[in-house]
Amino acid sequence: MIKKLLNNFLRSFTFDHDREKIEKYLSQSANTYDLEQRMRELEQKGKYNQFYI
């Protein structure tokens, strides 16, 4: 039980978890225009910067 809680807790602080959330968000786009809008929105929020440091 504790091991499962710790794994979920640690997983929430990894880059893989953030990357998965971003990929899921982008995959929900309806068309190319919507995808580009979502990508611009993430870029403005600075979500991509953490992956290049």
N, C-alpha and C positions, 0 to 999 in steps of 0.2 A: 504494500500500500504506500509506504513512505517512498520507496524507490520509484514508483510510478509518478507520484507527485513531484519528486525532485527532477525526474526526466522531463516532465511537462514544463516545469518551471525553468530549467536550463535551456530547453528548446526554444522558449519564447525570447531568449536573449541572443540567439545566433543569427548570423546573416542568412542562413538557409531558410529560416522561418520567415524573415522579411522578404526574401526573394520569392518564396512561395506565395505570400500574400499579394505581392505586386503582380506576379504572373496570373494569379486567379482574377485579380481586378481587371487586368488588361484583357484576359480571355472573355470577359463578359461583354466586350464591346460588340455592337451590332454590325458595324461596317468599318471600312478603312478610315473614314472621317472621324468617327467616334473613337477609334483606336488612337489616332493622332492627337485628338483632344485630350484623351486620358494620359498619353505620354507627356504632353506639354504640361499638364496639371501636375504630374509627379515631378517633372523637372523643376517647375517653379517652387514646389514645396521642398526641393532639395533631397528627395528620396534616393536618387541615383548616386549622389556624391559619396555616400557611405560605402559603396561597393568599390570605389576606386582609390581609397586611401590606403 
